[in-house]
Amino acid sequence: MSSPTPTPVDIDPDLHRAHALPPSVYHQPRWFERITERVLRRTWHGLADPPPASQPGSVQPWNLLPGSLDEALVITHDDTGPHLLSNACTRCRTLLVTRAGRAEALPCPGGDRRYALDGRRTDADGDALVAVPWAHWGGLPFASLDPSHPFDALLEDLPLPLRSRPWDERTTVPALCRDYDVATSWLQYCEHMLDPGLGFEPQQPWPTIELLRHGAVIDRSKVAADADAPAPPGRPAASTTVWLFPCTIVDIHPWGTSTRLLLPLAPQRTRIVVIGQRWDGSAVEAEAPRTLDTVEHHAQGLLTLAAAGVRSRLARRRTYDAARDRGVHHFHRQLAALLDT
């Protein structure tokens, strides 16, 4: 039996009156399709496993969010620099590039059309390949098929101490890079990260959360300074976490950063790519790889239980906890704003 047509989501701006997302949002295929088209298509996503630095004449096929958007793209490089383009011929829709290599142009294997490396037709006027908006932050490329806001808007209201960090002075550390396949919705993963009180006792100093226009900052400096109140299992040992709506999470450590890119694969399946980078001149803590794995596996255990819970026929929309759910409520409001436009 097919899933019912999704109804509009209304999240009251008053946290004390609001109800959270309907349980069906997390697991019904039609909701997954709607979120893909109305949210993921219109927001910015870090490119997992970014290709090596391009040289003029190089071409690299790319797929943006396989499993959800599943958009075939190609990264090219000519004398003017790199380009991110649609990888489908404008006439017969055949893929132009199927493997990385070098090329002087992009001929269509199914017809007579030919494109320059910047996407222009070289055999006739018109019908250029669609250029996809993209940007770089700290060496990580981000792309959006139809952005509802410019990339700079993601970062414009970061607190000054974070904006002034040397984001471009980081080196990727292969031992800190991870790839996980989690049996949960990416929505629940975000909610888990945005709950600062998860695992903390009420008498402990919880992390603080600052809401941004397109994200949030979770500050754990007080927790880290309190030797009697260490972060519980499953919570990042990082001093600060930056969440960029919708699918990018950056944990800031003394030695560097670990960036989690959430790639929705199915209603209750998410690929998580972790890119570990150290600040130039900093030494990575010896226990860092094991700590990252411990935190991630503990979180995945909790999220697997949560994924089963939302599938319950008795599950209902919950209210928000005013002490813990400011970040989750903010996330749901941003989500709802795109879903209903």
Residue pairs with C-beta under 8 A, 6 or more apart in sequence:
2 30
3 24
3 28
3 29
3 30
3 31
4 28
4 30
5 30
6 24
6 25
6 28
6 30
6 31
6 34
8 339
8 340
9 21
9 22
9 25
9 332
9 335
9 336
9 339
9 340
10 336
10 340
11 18
11 19
11 20
11 21
11 329
11 332
11 333
11 335
11 336
12 18
12 19
13 333
15 320
15 322
15 325
15 326
15 329
16 320
16 322
18 319
18 320
18 329
18 332
19 317
19 318
19 319
19 320
20 317
20 318
20 319
20 320
20 325
20 328
20 329
20 332
21 187
21 317
21 332
21 335
22 317
23 310
23 311
23 312
23 315
23 316
23 317
24 31
25 31
25 35
25 187
26 185
26 187
26 188
26 267
26 268
26 307
26 310
27 185
27 267
27 268
27 307
27 310
27 311
28 267
29 267
31 267
32 68
32 264
32 266
32 267
34 339
35 187
35 264
35 335
35 339
36 68
36 69
36 264
38 338
38 339
38 341
39 246
39 335
39 338
39 339
40 65
40 68
40 69
40 246
40 247
40 264
41 69
41 144
41 145
41 146
42 144
42 145
42 146
42 147
42 148
42 338
43 144
43 147
43 148
43 245
43 246
43 247
43 338
44 135
44 142
44 143
44 144
44 147
44 151
44 154
44 244
44 248
45 64
45 65
45 142
45 143
45 144
45 247
45 248
45 261
46 140
46 141
46 142
46 247
46 248
46 259
46 261
47 62
47 64
47 140
47 141
47 142
47 143
48 261
48 263
48 271
48 273
48 275
49 273
50 140
50 141
51 60
51 62
51 75
51 100
54 60
54 75
54 76
54 77
54 82
55 77
56 77
56 78
56 79
57 77
57 78
57 102
57 103
57 104
57 117
58 76
58 77
58 100
58 101
58 102
59 74
59 75
59 76
59 77
59 97
59 100
59 101
59 102
59 103
59 106
59 117
60 74
60 75
60 76
60 97
60 100
61 72
61 73
61 74
61 87
61 95
61 97
61 98
61 99
61 100
62 72
62 73
62 74
62 75
62 84
62 87
63 70
63 71
63 72
63 73
64 70
64 71
64 73
64 132
64 143
64 145
65 71
65 263
65 264
66 263
66 265
67 263
67 264
67 265
67 266
67 269
67 271
68 263
68 264
68 265
69 145
71 145
72 86
72 87
72 88
72 95
73 84
73 85
73 86
73 87
73 132
73 143
74 84
74 85
74 86
74 87
74 96
74 97
74 106
75 82
75 83
75 84
75 85
76 82
76 83
76 85
76 106
76 117
76 118
76 119
77 83
77 117
78 116
78 117
78 118
80 118
83 117
83 118
83 119
83 131
84 131
84 132
84 133
84 134
84 141
84 143
85 119
85 129
85 130
85 131
85 132
86 119
86 129
86 130
86 132
87 95
87 96
87 97
88 94
88 95
88 96
89 95
89 96
89 108
89 110
89 111
89 113
90 113
90 127
90 128
90 129
91 108
91 111
91 113
91 127
92 108
92 110
92 111
94 108
94 109
94 110
94 111
95 109
96 106
96 107
96 108
96 109
96 115
96 129
97 103
97 106
103 117
104 117
105 114
105 115
105 116
105 117
105 122
106 114
106 115
106 116
106 117
106 129
107 113
107 114
107 115
108 114
108 115
112 123
113 121
113 123
113 124
113 127
114 121
114 122
114 123
115 121
115 122
115 128
115 129
116 122
119 128
119 129
119 130
119 131
120 128
120 129
121 127
121 128
132 143
132 144
132 145
133 143
133 144
133 147
133 151
134 141
134 142
134 143
134 144
135 141
135 142
135 151
135 152
136 142
137 151
137 155
137 167
138 167
138 168
138 170
138 257
138 277
139 167
139 168
139 170
139 172
139 277
140 259
140 275
142 151
142 248
144 151
148 338
149 214
153 213
153 214
154 214
154 215
154 244
154 245
155 163
155 244
156 213
157 212
157 213
158 212
158 217
158 242
159 210
159 217
162 217
162 240
162 242
162 252
165 252
166 279
166 280
169 279
169 280
170 256
170 257
170 277
170 278
170 279
170 280
171 277
171 278
171 280
172 275
172 276
172 277
173 256
173 276
173 277
173 278
173 284
175 276
175 284
175 289
176 256
176 258
176 274
176 275
176 276
176 277
176 278
176 284
176 288
176 289
176 292
177 273
177 274
177 275
177 276
178 272
178 273
178 274
178 276
178 292
178 293
178 296
179 271
179 272
179 273
179 274
180 271
180 272
180 274
180 296
180 300
181 265
181 269
181 270
181 271
181 272
182 189
182 269
182 270
182 271
182 272
182 300
182 303
182 304
183 268
183 269
183 303
183 304
183 307
184 268
184 269
184 270
184 300
184 303
184 304
184 306
184 307
185 264
185 267
185 268
185 270
185 307
185 310
186 246
186 247
186 262
186 263
186 264
186 270
187 335
188 303
188 306
188 307
188 310
189 262
189 270
189 272
189 299
189 303
190 243
190 246
190 247
190 249
190 262
190 331
191 328
191 331
192 198
192 299
192 302
192 303
192 306
193 218
193 241
193 243
193 249
194 209
194 216
194 218
194 243
194 327
194 328
194 330
194 331
195 324
195 325
195 327
195 328
196 206
196 207
196 208
196 209
196 218
196 324
196 327
197 206
197 321
197 323
197 324
198 232
198 234
198 235
198 324
199 231
199 232
199 233
199 234
199 235
200 206
200 223
200 229
200 232
204 223
204 226
204 229
205 222
205 223
205 226
205 229
206 223
206 324
207 218
207 219
207 220
207 222
207 223
208 218
208 219
208 222
209 216
209 217
209 218
209 219
209 326
209 327
210 216
210 217
210 219
211 326
211 327
211 330
214 244
214 245
214 334
215 242
215 243
215 244
215 245
216 242
216 243
216 327
216 330
216 331
217 240
217 241
217 242
217 243
218 240
218 241
218 243
218 327
219 239
219 240
220 231
220 236
220 238
220 239
220 240
220 241
221 239
221 240
223 229
223 230
223 231
224 231
224 239
231 237
233 294
233 295
233 298
234 295
234 298
234 299
234 301
234 302
235 295
236 251
236 295
237 253
237 291
237 295
238 251
238 252
238 253
238 258
239 252
239 253
239 254
240 251
240 252
241 249
241 250
241 251
241 252
242 249
242 250
242 252
243 249
243 250
243 327
244 250
245 331
245 334
246 262
246 331
246 334
246 335
247 261
247 262
247 263
247 264
248 259
248 260
248 261
248 262
249 259
249 260
249 262
250 257
250 258
250 259
250 260
251 257
251 258
251 259
251 260
253 285
253 288
254 282
254 285
255 278
255 279
255 282
255 283
255 284
255 285
255 288
256 276
256 277
256 278
256 279
256 282
256 284
257 276
257 277
258 274
258 275
258 276
258 277
258 292
259 274
259 275
259 276
259 277
260 272
260 273
260 274
261 272
261 273
261 274
261 275
262 270
262 271
262 272
263 270
263 271
263 272
263 273
264 270
265 271
268 307
268 311
272 296
274 292
274 296
276 284
276 288
276 292
278 284
285 291
309 315
320 328
320 329
